[in-house]
Amino acid sequence: MIGREKRLPVGCAAMAIDQNGKCVTRNTCSCNEGYDNIQHNPAYSCVPVCKGECKNGDCTVPPFCNCYPGYEWNKSTGDCDPVCSNDCPNGRCESPGNCICNQGYSKNETQMDLGCQPVCEVECDDNRVCVAPNKCDWPFSKQEVSKVGEIIFLRRWMIEFAVGLVFLIILIISVWILISRHNKRVNAVARTEKDYSLYVMDNKIDVQEI
């Protein structure tokens, strides 16, 4: 047991320098918490003890397992479980990156990131999709379809509003440019009339006598 003193058939001088335990009396060694003395160990040293069998990993720092690459520690079992993308939905992760699909499911070779997808022996029609093995159904419920329709309508309205706003801004800028040009022309004519005593009316020039 962890932390329990054990009497060994030989002296425990070697245990006195073991960092995982200490020799309390002659032939009596005490292991630190998380370590135990395994009788079949020739060195009679204190070795780390982890929860479970520490499968696919090494027990180096109790109670955690140092998992091999491609595996992660499972707190509930104490073993190292293989890791697959997207947690291998509708299947089980047999080894790192290797997902085995459940019966009625298969991998989509063109979309491996989707995991195991249901298989329908008869092709679904009327825009339905395969939602479970040999079961075709609409991809959305009526409520979801209504909500999607509202979102599409709102998005379309926002796009049309944005386009209309852009045209309105362009129209305002164009009118402003025309007004600015007209004002410049009027000011130029006014300066000319003032400097040369000329009056421009209906494309005719009347010279004022001085």
C-alpha positions in Angstrom: 0.0 0.0 0.0 1.1 3.6 -0.5 2.9 5.1 2.5 2.9 1.7 4.3 6.1 0.4 5.9 7.4 -2.9 4.6 10.0 -5.2 6.0 12.5 -6.5 3.4 14.4 -9.7 3.4 17.7 -7.8 3.0 19.1 -4.6 4.5 17.7 -1.3 3.2 21.0 0.6 3.0 20.3 1.3 -0.7 16.9 2.8 0.3 18.6 5.4 2.5 19.7 7.3 -0.6 16.5 6.6 -2.6 14.6 9.9 -3.1 11.3 8.2 -3.1 11.6 6.7 0.4 13.8 6.4 3.4 15.1 3.7 5.7 13.4 4.3 9.1 15.0 1.3 11.0 17.2 -1.6 10.0 15.4 -3.6 7.3 12.4 -1.4 7.5 11.9 1.1 4.7 9.1 3.6 4.3 8.0 4.9 0.8 6.9 8.4 0.2 3.2 9.1 -0.6 2.4 8.0 -4.2 5.2 5.4 -4.2 5.4 1.7 -3.1 7.9 -1.1 -2.8 7.2 -3.9 -5.2 8.5 -7.1 -3.8 9.5 -8.5 -7.1 11.7 -5.5 -7.8 15.3 -6.7 -7.4 16.5 -3.4 -6.1 13.7 -3.2 -3.5 13.3 0.5 -4.3 10.2 2.7 -4.0 8.5 3.0 -7.4 5.7 5.5 -8.4 2.2 4.1 -8.3 -0.4 5.6 -10.6 -4.2 5.1 -10.8 -5.1 2.3 -13.2 -2.5 0.5 -15.3 -1.1 3.6 -16.9 -1.8 2.0 -20.3 0.0 3.7 -23.2 2.2 5.7 -20.9 4.7 5.6 -18.0 4.0 6.2 -14.4 6.7 8.8 -13.5 4.9 11.4 -11.3 2.2 9.9 -9.2 -0.7 9.8 -9.6 -0.5 11.1 -13.2 0.6 9.1 -16.2 3.2 10.4 -18.6 1.4 9.5 -21.8 3.1 8.6 -25.1 2.8 11.0 -28.1 -0.7 10.9 -29.5 -2.3 9.9 -26.2 -3.8 11.9 -23.3 -4.4 11.0 -19.7 -7.9 9.9 -18.7 -8.6 11.1 -15.2 -11.4 8.6 -14.5 -9.5 5.4 -15.7 -5.9 6.5 -15.1 -4.9 5.3 -18.5 -3.7 7.1 -21.6 -6.4 7.2 -24.3 -5.6 7.8 -28.0 -6.5 11.1 -29.5 -8.5 11.5 -32.7 -9.7 14.7 -34.5 -13.1 15.9 -33.4 -13.2 13.3 -30.6 -14.2 10.7 -33.3 -18.0 11.2 -33.4 -20.1 8.1 -34.1 -17.1 5.9 -33.6 -14.2 5.0 -31.3 -10.6 6.2 -31.4 -8.6 3.0 -31.8 -5.2 4.6 -32.0 -3.9 8.2 -32.5 -5.6 9.6 -35.5 -7.3 6.3 -36.3 -11.1 6.4 -35.9 -13.1 3.2 -36.2 -16.7 4.0 -37.2 -19.7 2.4 -35.5 -22.0 0.1 -37.5 -24.0 2.0 -40.0 -21.4 4.8 -40.3 -18.5 5.4 -42.5 -15.8 8.0 -43.1 -16.1 10.6 -45.8 -12.9 10.4 -47.7 -13.3 14.0 -49.0 -14.2 15.5 -45.6 -12.2 13.5 -43.1 -12.6 16.2 -40.4 -16.3 15.4 -40.2 -15.6 12.0 -38.7 -18.0 9.1 -39.2 -21.1 10.0 -41.1 -24.4 7.9 -41.3 -24.9 5.7 -44.4 -28.2 5.4 -46.2 -28.3 2.5 -48.7 -31.1 4.3 -50.6 -30.1 7.8 -51.8 -32.1 10.5 -50.1 -34.4 12.6 -52.3 -36.4 15.9 -52.1 -33.3 17.7 -50.7 -33.3 15.5 -47.6 -30.1 14.3 -46.0 -29.0 11.1 -44.3 -29.3 11.9 -40.6 -28.9 8.3 -39.2 -28.2 4.9 -40.7 -30.8 4.3 -43.4 -32.8 7.3 -42.3 -33.4 10.4 -44.5 -34.8 13.6 -43.1 -34.8 17.4 -43.6 -31.6 19.0 -42.3 -33.6 21.6 -40.3 -36.9 21.6 -38.4 -39.7 24.0 -39.3 -38.7 26.3 -36.5 -35.1 26.3 -37.7 -36.2 26.8 -41.3 -38.3 29.8 -40.2 -35.4 31.2 -38.3 -33.0 30.7 -41.2 -35.5 32.4 -43.5 -35.7 35.4 -41.1 -31.9 35.6 -41.0 -31.6 35.5 -44.8 -34.3 38.2 -45.2 -32.6 40.4 -42.6 -29.2 39.9 -44.2 -30.6 40.7 -47.7 -32.4 43.8 -46.3 -29.1 45.0 -44.7 -27.3 44.5 -48.0 -29.9 46.4 -50.0 -29.9 49.1 -47.4 -26.1 49.4 -47.5 -26.1 49.5 -51.3 -28.8 52.2 -51.3 -26.8 54.2 -48.7 -23.7 54.1 -50.9 -25.7 55.3 -53.9 -27.1 58.1 -51.8 -23.7 59.2 -50.6 -22.4 59.2 -54.1 -25.4 61.3 -55.2 -24.8 63.8 -52.4 -21.1 64.1 -53.3 -22.0 64.5 -57.0 -24.5 67.3 -56.2 -22.0 69.0 -53.9 -19.3 68.9 -56.7 -21.8 70.4 -59.2 -22.8 73.1 -56.8 -19.2 73.9 -55.9 -18.3 74.2 -59.6 -21.3 76.5 -60.2 -20.4 78.7 -57.3 -16.8 79.0 -58.6 -18.1 80.0 -62.0 -20.5 82.6 -60.5 -17.6 84.0 -58.4 -15.3 84.1 -61.4 -17.9 86.0 -63.4 -18.5 88.4 -60.6 -14.8 89.1 -60.3 -14.6 89.7 -64.1 -17.5 92.1 -64.0 -16.0 94.0 -61.2 -12.5 94.2 -62.6 -13.4 95.1 -66.2 -16.9 96.6 -65.7 -18.4 93.9 -67.9 -21.9 92.4 -67.4 -22.4 88.9 -68.7 -26.0 88.3 -69.5 -27.4 85.5 -71.7 -24.0 84.9 -73.2 -23.7 88.5 -74.2 -21.2 91.0 -72.9 -22.2 94.5 -72.2 -19.4 97.0 -71.7 -20.3 99.7 -69.2 -19.1 103.0 -70.2 -16.8 104.7 -67.7 
